[in-house]
């Protein structure tokens, strides 16, 4: 990929000289983790963001359910909001997620599904949704959403919004 910068400019941005960049490219030296990280962070800034940033389509505020709340409450929240999934918190920490899918997997295992309603959300919880800064290009999150139901967005290290495939479809249909 052609970025329109040379080795000297890259070196200036990551704090090394042009000869160090040349040696890395030619496999003559092994850079430190910190240097590789700096180079990747700089190069990532060139990622195509022509369709926008994830922060442009995030839904705020995020609706959370606490892991100790009853399933009845989580289902009511999903039905009232129209969401198919919710992030789960324990205090201020995001510790998992719950979805229609995770609940339906449990329904088929019991004779009387109403028994499930009083159980804590933690019994139906799956892995937490991935978190990305709201400055992340939509193109990156599109591929991530092929593997997870939602992505949480962060601002200054705190969860700020949520994006699902439905939000991506809205971009296409309104764009």
C-alpha positions in Angstrom: 0.0 0.0 0.0 1.4 3.4 -1.0 1.0 6.0 1.8 2.9 8.9 0.4 5.5 9.0 3.2 9.2 8.0 3.1 11.4 6.3 5.6 12.7 9.6 7.0 9.2 10.8 7.7 8.2 7.5 9.3 11.3 7.6 11.4 10.5 11.2 12.6 6.9 10.2 13.6 8.1 7.2 15.6 11.3 8.6 17.1 14.0 6.9 15.2 16.3 7.8 12.2 15.8 6.8 8.6 18.6 4.2 8.7 16.8 2.3 11.5 13.7 2.1 9.4 15.8 0.8 6.5 17.5 -1.8 8.7 14.1 -3.0 9.9 12.7 -3.3 6.4 15.8 -5.3 5.3 15.6 -7.6 8.3 19.0 -6.5 9.6 17.7 -5.5 13.1 14.9 -6.7 15.3 13.0 -3.7 16.6 11.6 -3.5 20.2 8.0 -4.2 20.9 7.5 -0.5 21.7 9.0 0.6 18.3 6.8 -1.9 16.4 3.8 -0.7 18.3 4.6 2.9 17.5 5.1 2.1 13.8 1.8 0.2 13.6 -0.1 3.0 15.5 1.3 5.5 13.0 0.5 3.4 10.0 -3.0 2.7 11.3 -3.7 6.4 11.1 -3.7 6.0 7.3 -6.5 3.4 7.4 -9.3 4.2 5.0 -12.0 6.0 7.0 -13.9 7.3 3.9 -17.2 5.8 5.2 -16.6 7.3 8.6 -15.6 6.4 12.1 -17.4 4.0 14.4 -18.3 7.0 16.7 -20.4 8.4 13.8 -22.8 5.5 14.0 -22.6 4.4 17.7 -25.8 4.3 19.8 -25.6 6.2 23.0 -26.2 5.9 25.9 -25.5 2.2 26.3 -28.2 0.1 28.1 -26.5 -2.3 30.5 -27.9 -5.0 32.7 -26.2 -6.0 36.0 -25.0 -9.6 36.2 -26.9 -10.2 39.5 -30.3 -9.0 38.1 -32.9 -11.5 37.2 -33.3 -12.8 33.6 -36.8 -11.4 33.7 -35.4 -7.8 34.0 -32.9 -8.4 31.2 -35.6 -9.7 28.8 -37.9 -6.8 29.7 -35.1 -4.4 28.9 -34.4 -6.0 25.6 -38.1 -6.1 24.6 -38.7 -2.5 25.6 -35.6 -1.2 23.8 -35.8 -3.4 20.8 -32.2 -4.6 21.4 -31.3 -8.3 20.8 -28.3 -8.1 23.2 -27.1 -6.2 26.2 -23.7 -5.7 27.7 -23.5 -7.0 31.3 -21.8 -5.1 34.2 -20.6 -6.0 37.6 -20.4 -2.6 39.3 -18.6 -0.4 36.8 -16.9 -3.2 34.9 -18.2 -4.8 31.7 -18.0 -8.5 32.5 -20.1 -10.2 29.8 -23.0 -10.0 27.4 -26.5 -11.5 27.2 -28.5 -12.0 24.0 -31.7 -13.5 22.8 -29.5 -16.3 21.4 -27.9 -17.1 24.7 -31.3 -17.3 26.4 -32.9 -19.4 23.7 -30.1 -22.0 24.1 -31.1 -22.4 27.7 -34.9 -22.5 27.0 -34.6 -25.7 25.0 -32.8 -27.4 27.9 -35.7 -27.1 30.5 -39.2 -28.4 30.7 -40.6 -25.1 32.0 -38.9 -22.1 30.6 -40.6 -19.8 33.1 -38.2 -21.3 35.7 -35.4 -19.4 34.1 -36.9 -15.9 34.7 -35.8 -15.7 38.3 -32.3 -16.8 37.7 -29.4 -14.2 37.6 -28.2 -12.9 34.3 -24.8 -14.3 35.1 -26.1 -17.8 34.4 -26.8 -16.8 30.8 -23.9 -14.5 30.3 -21.4 -14.9 27.4 -18.1 -13.2 26.7 -18.1 -9.4 26.8 -18.4 -7.5 23.5 -15.1 -6.2 22.1 -14.3 -2.6 22.8 -12.8 -0.1 20.3 -12.1 3.6 20.5 -14.8 5.7 18.8 -12.1 6.9 16.5 -11.9 3.5 14.9 -12.8 3.4 11.1 -16.1 1.7 10.4 -14.3 -0.5 7.9 -12.4 -2.2 10.7 -15.5 -2.9 12.8 -17.4 -4.3 9.9 -15.1 -7.4 9.8 -15.3 -7.7 13.6 -19.1 -7.7 13.5 -19.0 -10.8 11.4 -17.8 -12.7 14.5 -19.6 -10.9 17.4 -23.1 -9.5 17.9 -22.0 -6.0 19.0 -19.0 -3.8 19.6 -18.7 -1.3 22.5 -17.1 2.0 21.7 -14.9 3.8 24.2 -14.0 7.4 24.8 -11.1 8.2 27.1 -11.1 4.6 28.3 -14.8 4.4 29.3 -17.6 2.7 27.4 -19.5 5.3 25.5 -21.6 3.6 22.8 -22.5 0.4 21.1 -22.7 -0.7 17.5 -24.4 -3.7 15.9 -24.9 -5.0 12.4 -28.2 -3.2 12.4 -26.3 0.1 12.8 -24.1 -0.8 9.9 -27.1 -1.5 7.7 -28.5 1.9 8.6 -25.3 3.5 7.3 -25.8 1.7 3.9 -29.5 2.4 3.6 -29.2 6.1 4.5 -25.9 6.7 2.8 
